[in-house]
Amino acid sequence: MNVNFNYFKNKRILITGHSGFKGTWMVLILKFFGAEVYGISLKPKNNSMYHSVKLNKSIKKEFFIDIRNKDKLIKIVNFIKPNFIFHFAAQALVKESFVNPLDTISTNVLGTSNILEVARLFKHKCNLVIVTSDKCYKNIEQIWGYKEIDEMGGNEAYSASKASCEIIINAYSKSYFLNKNSNIKIVSVRAGNVIGGGDWSENRIIPDCVKSWKKNKILTLNNPNSTRPWQHVLEPLFGYLKLALALNSNHSLNGEAFNFGPNDTKSKNVRDLVIMFKKNWKYSKVKINKNNKFKEQNLLKLDCTKVFKSINWRVILKDEEMIEYTSSWYLNDIQGSDMLNFTNDQIKQYYEKFIF
């Protein structure tokens, strides 16, 4: 996958949601390539990857504001004058959306709308990558993967919010950004389920494993048969970077949406993923919750043919490598290792695989 990531050196790059799991990884990847990285986010939680890697020392400047505050957002973007914006900021948990649906909808829909409006008013050239979710599709649990042209939809607030974001992105793109005189080039990206070191979110399977097993507690599986397109977090992030660069020369990509995920044969259910993950832990007991009241849809698959044909992106880590990258990060964190150096080593290792 030959690509010149050194293009990012000294470029001004804004990441919204930079204190989150994916955002933290993206900051460190871009720092690895010599970029000048800025961040907008809510303040990070105490138990987060942000603190493990001391991210405040790696970022040029960070602003802790709510993405729903459009006026502050405009001032910050005009101050930074970014060459690239990666929009990650969101309420990213399905279960949380059942508890606080309006907060989920306003954060995801209004936050994304604000980024689009700021871009519309921006006077400088900028490539904008907006991260939504594979949950944006109307999931009828079809056995073939969803394509980017398939119907948007959602049966709960999280999915509905992501579907709404995609509709709004499309409207802004066609109204403003596809104009040949526009300063903005834009894509939306929809990744399958990611795992990787540093994710401490509630009600996610790998963080739940780590939290339970490091305390010698039994892990309870609520939806063991749910099948998802699992991939390591570095996979789609490097894909987003490659896509952002491709926007410079390939005008046909502007305004398009892209799926990022493994091929069909690598989709696994939760039980299978946990069986693979538990091999690296001394204590790894598991039980099934037969009375679970929170039911997820059993099947979700993506068709990633479009991104493969457009920029030659694909998942490159084998399942065993994906698990090893993830397990070793958590085990080193528990042991008190220097997690900034360890994370940078994983980025370097992955990059060396990616470019060959």
Secondary structure, 3 states (H helix, E strand, C coil): CCCCHHHHCCCEEEEECCCCHHHHHHHHHHHHCCCEEEEEECCCCCCCHHHHCCHHHCCCEEEECCCCCHHHHHHHHHHHCCCEEEECCCCCCHHHHHHCHHHHHHHHHHHHHHHHHHHHHCCCCEEEEEECCHHHECCCCCCCCECCCCCECCCCHHHHHHHHHHHHHHHHHHHHHCCCCCCEEEEEEEECCEECCCCCCCCCHHHHHHHHHCCCCCEEECCCCCEECCEECHHHHHHHHHHHHHCCCCHHHCCCEEEECCCHHHCEEHHHHHHHHHCCCCCCCEEECCCCCCCCCCECCECCHHHHHHHCCCCCCCHHHHHHHHHHHHHHHHCCCCHHHHHHHHHHHHHHHHCC
